[in-house]
Amino acid sequence: MPLRLVRSIFSNKIREWVNDRCTGKPGTEGVGAYYTLKDDEVEAGLIFVCPGCRQITSIAFRDIDGRPKWNWNNNREKPTCTPSILHSKDRNGCGWHGHLTDGVFEPC
């Protein structure tokens, strides 16, 4: 199976999985899905639907390949992450900028 097709199938499965778990709309609850690193049970980050463009994106809570990381309050039900989140246009995002506080996305 070509790699492009595998990625497409994988992306669709992730989108279904995340969409089942979150709304991704500003001012609403239901944030996303937490992920861990291989052979580890500690949350490494959060996969979520961007409130600005509805693309699936993620933020890391731990050092992963030099990516920026966010502080997280360890509350899976009502997460708060700092600093603010920017879905950067430099990384194929829409430019949405906001906060995740008590499980709710709010634009800046």
Short mmCIF file of the C-alpha atoms (twelve columns), coordinates in Angstrom:
data_MODEL
# 
_entry.id   MODEL 
# 
loop_
_atom_site.group_PDB 
_atom_site.id 
_atom_site.type_symbol 
_atom_site.label_atom_id 
_atom_site.label_alt_id 
_atom_site.label_comp_id 
_atom_site.label_asym_id 
_atom_site.label_seq_id 
_atom_site.Cartn_x 
_atom_site.Cartn_y 
_atom_site.Cartn_z 
_atom_site.pdbx_PDB_model_num 
ATOM 1   C CA . MET A 1   0.000   0.000  0.000  1 
ATOM 2   C CA . PRO A 2   1.471   3.409  -0.936 1 
ATOM 3   C CA . LEU A 3   2.562   5.585  1.999  1 
ATOM 4   C CA . ARG A 4   0.245   8.433  0.903  1 
ATOM 5   C CA . LEU A 5   -2.778  6.095  1.117  1 
ATOM 6   C CA . VAL A 6   -1.675  4.822  4.540  1 
ATOM 7   C CA . ARG A 7   -1.352  8.406  5.798  1 
ATOM 8   C CA . SER A 8   -4.782  9.268  4.386  1 
ATOM 9   C CA . ILE A 9   -6.439  6.285  6.068  1 
ATOM 10  C CA . PHE A 10  -4.569  7.034  9.310  1 
ATOM 11  C CA . SER A 11  -5.582  10.731 9.179  1 
ATOM 12  C CA . ASN A 12  -9.235  9.829  8.635  1 
ATOM 13  C CA . LYS A 13  -9.187  7.419  11.589 1 
ATOM 14  C CA . ILE A 14  -7.588  10.048 13.831 1 
ATOM 15  C CA . ARG A 15  -10.139 12.648 12.687 1 
ATOM 16  C CA . GLU A 16  -13.026 10.289 13.522 1 
ATOM 17  C CA . TRP A 17  -11.466 9.430  16.881 1 
ATOM 18  C CA . VAL A 18  -10.877 13.066 17.857 1 
ATOM 19  C CA . ASN A 19  -14.227 14.272 16.510 1 
ATOM 20  C CA . ASP A 20  -15.963 11.653 18.646 1 
ATOM 21  C CA . ARG A 21  -14.314 13.143 21.725 1 
ATOM 22  C CA . CYS A 22  -14.463 16.889 21.238 1 
ATOM 23  C CA . THR A 23  -16.346 19.782 19.765 1 
ATOM 24  C CA . GLY A 24  -13.368 22.066 19.134 1 
ATOM 25  C CA . LYS A 25  -15.653 25.104 19.096 1 
ATOM 26  C CA . PRO A 26  -14.760 28.222 21.092 1 
ATOM 27  C CA . GLY A 27  -16.627 28.421 24.382 1 
ATOM 28  C CA . THR A 28  -17.535 24.732 24.447 1 
ATOM 29  C CA . GLU A 29  -16.236 21.790 26.430 1 
ATOM 30  C CA . GLY A 30  -14.957 18.483 25.135 1 
ATOM 31  C CA . VAL A 31  -11.357 19.134 24.377 1 
ATOM 32  C CA . GLY A 32  -9.717  16.245 22.564 1 
ATOM 33  C CA . ALA A 33  -7.676  13.124 23.099 1 
ATOM 34  C CA . TYR A 34  -4.481  12.720 25.084 1 
ATOM 35  C CA . TYR A 35  -1.563  10.805 23.662 1 
ATOM 36  C CA . THR A 36  1.408   9.040  25.195 1 
ATOM 37  C CA . LEU A 37  4.810   8.128  23.865 1 
ATOM 38  C CA . LYS A 38  5.686   4.539  22.972 1 
ATOM 39  C CA . ASP A 39  5.987   2.286  26.036 1 
ATOM 40  C CA . ASP A 40  4.934   5.104  28.368 1 
ATOM 41  C CA . GLU A 41  1.664   5.751  30.179 1 
ATOM 42  C CA . VAL A 42  2.239   9.427  30.998 1 
ATOM 43  C CA . GLU A 43  0.368   11.941 28.850 1 
ATOM 44  C CA . ALA A 44  2.752   13.526 26.344 1 
ATOM 45  C CA . GLY A 45  0.300   15.920 24.718 1 
ATOM 46  C CA . LEU A 46  -3.168  16.683 23.460 1 
ATOM 47  C CA . ILE A 47  -4.661  16.112 19.998 1 
ATOM 48  C CA . PHE A 48  -7.565  18.457 19.297 1 
ATOM 49  C CA . VAL A 49  -9.608  20.120 16.579 1 
ATOM 50  C CA . CYS A 50  -8.499  23.710 16.017 1 
ATOM 51  C CA . PRO A 51  -11.350 26.075 16.919 1 
ATOM 52  C CA . GLY A 52  -10.376 28.320 13.998 1 
ATOM 53  C CA . CYS A 53  -10.167 25.967 11.032 1 
ATOM 54  C CA . ARG A 54  -11.342 22.554 12.329 1 
ATOM 55  C CA . GLN A 55  -8.024  20.896 11.389 1 
ATOM 56  C CA . ILE A 56  -6.637  18.284 13.736 1 
ATOM 57  C CA . THR A 57  -3.564  19.590 15.509 1 
ATOM 58  C CA . SER A 58  -1.710  18.925 18.729 1 
ATOM 59  C CA . ILE A 59  0.326   20.415 21.530 1 
ATOM 60  C CA . ALA A 60  3.043   18.657 23.522 1 
ATOM 61  C CA . PHE A 61  3.399   18.565 27.309 1 
ATOM 62  C CA . ARG A 62  6.892   17.068 27.167 1 
ATOM 63  C CA . ASP A 63  10.037  17.591 25.103 1 
ATOM 64  C CA . ILE A 64  9.413   15.878 21.770 1 
ATOM 65  C CA . ASP A 65  11.918  16.443 18.979 1 
ATOM 66  C CA . GLY A 66  12.508  20.070 19.924 1 
ATOM 67  C CA . ARG A 67  8.842   21.058 19.520 1 
ATOM 68  C CA . PRO A 68  7.430   23.780 21.762 1 
ATOM 69  C CA . LYS A 69  5.797   22.438 24.914 1 
ATOM 70  C CA . TRP A 70  2.957   23.624 27.106 1 
ATOM 71  C CA . ASN A 71  2.352   23.462 30.817 1 
ATOM 72  C CA . TRP A 72  -0.708  21.397 31.695 1 
ATOM 73  C CA . ASN A 73  -2.660  21.244 34.944 1 
ATOM 74  C CA . ASN A 74  -2.968  17.397 34.761 1 
ATOM 75  C CA . ASN A 75  -6.758  17.660 34.730 1 
ATOM 76  C CA . ARG A 76  -8.082  15.389 31.975 1 
ATOM 77  C CA . GLU A 77  -11.664 16.610 32.400 1 
ATOM 78  C CA . LYS A 78  -11.002 20.376 32.426 1 
ATOM 79  C CA . PRO A 79  -7.492  20.973 31.139 1 
ATOM 80  C CA . THR A 80  -5.728  24.295 31.340 1 
ATOM 81  C CA . CYS A 81  -2.614  24.802 29.224 1 
ATOM 82  C CA . THR A 82  -0.153  27.673 29.255 1 
ATOM 83  C CA . PRO A 83  1.078   29.635 27.433 1 
ATOM 84  C CA . SER A 84  -1.544  30.478 24.822 1 
ATOM 85  C CA . ILE A 85  -1.946  28.254 21.767 1 
ATOM 86  C CA . LEU A 86  -1.142  29.535 18.273 1 
ATOM 87  C CA . HIS A 87  -2.099  27.372 15.308 1 
ATOM 88  C CA . SER A 88  0.750   28.877 13.361 1 
ATOM 89  C CA . LYS A 89  0.463   29.661 9.666  1 
ATOM 90  C CA . ASP A 90  4.180   28.784 9.486  1 
ATOM 91  C CA . ARG A 91  3.167   25.191 10.289 1 
ATOM 92  C CA . ASN A 92  0.181   24.982 7.906  1 
ATOM 93  C CA . GLY A 93  -2.258  26.298 10.514 1 
ATOM 94  C CA . CYS A 94  -4.906  28.969 10.230 1 
ATOM 95  C CA . GLY A 95  -3.427  31.501 12.640 1 
ATOM 96  C CA . TRP A 96  -6.007  30.903 15.404 1 
ATOM 97  C CA . HIS A 97  -4.636  32.168 18.717 1 
ATOM 98  C CA . GLY A 98  -6.269  31.505 22.038 1 
ATOM 99  C CA . HIS A 99  -6.288  29.824 25.414 1 
ATOM 100 C CA . LEU A 100 -7.415  26.472 26.756 1 
ATOM 101 C CA . THR A 101 -8.710  27.140 30.250 1 
ATOM 102 C CA . ASP A 102 -10.791 24.732 32.361 1 
ATOM 103 C CA . GLY A 103 -11.502 22.650 29.266 1 
ATOM 104 C CA . VAL A 104 -12.761 25.539 27.127 1 
ATOM 105 C CA . PHE A 105 -11.055 27.088 24.095 1 
ATOM 106 C CA . GLU A 106 -11.330 30.883 23.979 1 
ATOM 107 C CA . PRO A 107 -9.788  33.160 21.346 1 
ATOM 108 C CA . CYS A 108 -7.396  35.917 22.404 1 
# 
